């Protein structure tokens, strides 16, 4: 079941207020304009994965708590059958299935991602994003054009890429049937001196 935008927006607002954070602080943390942040928090604008990930980092909570209102509770292991994790649709046409939504204190966020093929994207600049940490993407089927800080790679079934996700990156499916890949977002290591 996909979480509803209004419910997610309400959880973000409640966490921001509970922590005494301003709109300005959250806009800076999520790297969006104040107007875009306010629109997202009010539920009038959909969220990107990067926006939700940055909110979770700022609030010090698991992204799943923002998505579902539930705190992950499993610590030994968790099983997801047939790639049917928590469905997240947060970028036009992209489908993310979180493969460890109920596991607490995750060091990484694993997703099965389905990227749609869009003819109109093929000759345009690719939309870029950034989030702290690192990411590993493994192509299961189809092809993906991957851009990282101006470098362009065409990835095909069986190819993988590991990268610093704190730098600008983006991707689009280049095969007519779309692309399916495993994405593992690795969180930034906590600085023990903070």
ABEGO torsion letter per residue (X at the ends): XBBBAAAAAAAAAAAAAAAGBBAAAAAAAAGBBAAAAAAAAAGABBBBAAAAAAAAAAAGBBAAAAAAGBBBABAABBBBBGGBBBBBBABBGBBBBBAAAABBGBABBBBBBBBBBBAAAAABBBBBBBBBEBBBBBBABEBBBBBBGGBBBBBBBGBBBBBBAABBBBBBBABAAEBBBBBBBBBBBBBAAX
